[in-house]
Amino acid sequence: MLRITPLERSALQMLASGKAEYEIAGGLGLTQHELDRHLTTLFERMGAAGRSEAVDAAIRRGLLFGDTEPRQEC
């Protein structure tokens, strides 16, 4: 089971909406370096090689979808 933090979910949602990393970092109150560390760790946990693979995996796992509250993967 993959559990993600609210910060990770927000970052993934912003990635899915096409925002640049500097926009995501600013929106989350992080530096780009801090965001990169969070994303690298998250992508490793997800087994994703990059942004698009992580977003695709998150959507498949039900972590991101629509305007409703995302589910946790079982």
URSUL-V844278 format. One record per residue. N is the residue number from 1. RES is the residue in one small letter. SS is DSSP state (helix for helix, strand for strand, loop for the rest). Layout:
BEGIN
n->N res->RES ss->SS
n->N res->RES ss->SS
END
This chain:
BEGIN
n->1 res->m ss->loop
n->2 res->l ss->loop
n->3 res->r ss->loop
n->4 res->i ss->loop
n->5 res->t ss->loop
n->6 res->p ss->helix
n->7 res->l ss->helix
n->8 res->e ss->helix
n->9 res->r ss->helix
n->10 res->s ss->helix
n->11 res->a ss->helix
n->12 res->l ss->helix
n->13 res->q ss->helix
n->14 res->m ss->helix
n->15 res->l ss->helix
n->16 res->a ss->helix
n->17 res->s ss->loop
n->18 res->g ss->loop
n->19 res->k ss->loop
n->20 res->a ss->loop
n->21 res->e ss->helix
n->22 res->y ss->helix
n->23 res->e ss->helix
n->24 res->i ss->helix
n->25 res->a ss->helix
n->26 res->g ss->helix
n->27 res->g ss->helix
n->28 res->l ss->helix
n->29 res->g ss->loop
n->30 res->l ss->loop
n->31 res->t ss->loop
n->32 res->q ss->helix
n->33 res->h ss->helix
n->34 res->e ss->helix
n->35 res->l ss->helix
n->36 res->d ss->helix
n->37 res->r ss->helix
n->38 res->h ss->helix
n->39 res->l ss->helix
n->40 res->t ss->helix
n->41 res->t ss->helix
n->42 res->l ss->helix
n->43 res->f ss->helix
n->44 res->e ss->helix
n->45 res->r ss->helix
n->46 res->m ss->helix
n->47 res->g ss->loop
n->48 res->a ss->loop
n->49 res->a ss->loop
n->50 res->g ss->loop
n->51 res->r ss->helix
n->52 res->s ss->helix
n->53 res->e ss->helix
n->54 res->a ss->helix
n->55 res->v ss->helix
n->56 res->d ss->helix
n->57 res->a ss->helix
n->58 res->a ss->helix
n->59 res->i ss->helix
n->60 res->r ss->helix
n->61 res->r ss->loop
n->62 res->g ss->loop
n->63 res->l ss->loop
n->64 res->l ss->loop
n->65 res->f ss->loop
n->66 res->g ss->loop
n->67 res->d ss->loop
n->68 res->t ss->loop
n->69 res->e ss->loop
n->70 res->p ss->loop
n->71 res->r ss->loop
n->72 res->q ss->loop
n->73 res->e ss->loop
n->74 res->c ss->loop
END
